[in-house]
Amino acid sequence: MHENAIAKIVVDSAFKIHTTYGPGLLESIYEKLLEYELRQRGLNVSAQVPVPMFHEEIPLGIGFRADLIVNKKLVVEIKSVEAIAPVHLKQLRTYLMLTEKKLGLLINFNEALIKDGIRRVVNGL
């Protein structure tokens, strides 16, 4: 399945969750809900995936934990914040580079309209 097809399912699932619960929950709750919804739709989902970092072949340990990686192709970063800051987009771009993935979604569930809280970030797609 192509990254864009996976992203469409993720966005549809985020809409369902946001319609049901709205803004205001903890990020960890939205993560669990989205993980469940995506698995119900037949996708392979890994949560809190540790991603190691290296500098000139020197292992530095875990650089970050990806909130969700879907079908081994799409990185999903979940937020529940007042507003998406430019650093959040840069963070996801770095995650894509380190995981060698082409597409990521930044989803802020703390918006009145979920469509205002979804951003696509690409890495050579």
TAMOVEN-V696683 format. One line per field, one symbol per residue. ss: DSSP state (H for helix, E for strand, - for the rest). phi: phi as a letter, one per 40 degrees, with the letter a starting at -180 (. if undefined). psi: psi as a letter, one per 30 degrees, with the letter a starting at -180 (. if undefined). A space follows every 50 residues. Layout:
# TAMOVEN-V696683
ss->???
phi->???
psi->???
This chain:
# TAMOVEN-V696683
ss->--HHHHHHHHHHHHHHHHHHH-----HHHHHHHHHHHHHH----EEEEEE EEEEE--EEEEEEEEEEEEE---EEEEEE------HHHHHHHHHHHHHH- --EEEEEE-----HHHHEEEEE---
phi->.cdcccdccccdccccccccbgchccdcccccccdcdccccgccbbbfcc bcbbbfgccbgccabcdabbffbbcbbbbabdacbdccccdcccdccccf ccbbbbbbccbcbddcbbbcbbbgc
psi->kleeeeeeeeeeeeeeeeeefalflkeeeeeeeeeeeeefgglkkkkhjk jlkkjhgkkgakelkkekkkggfkkkkklilekklefeeeeeeeeeeefh lfklkjjjfhlekeffgkkkklig.
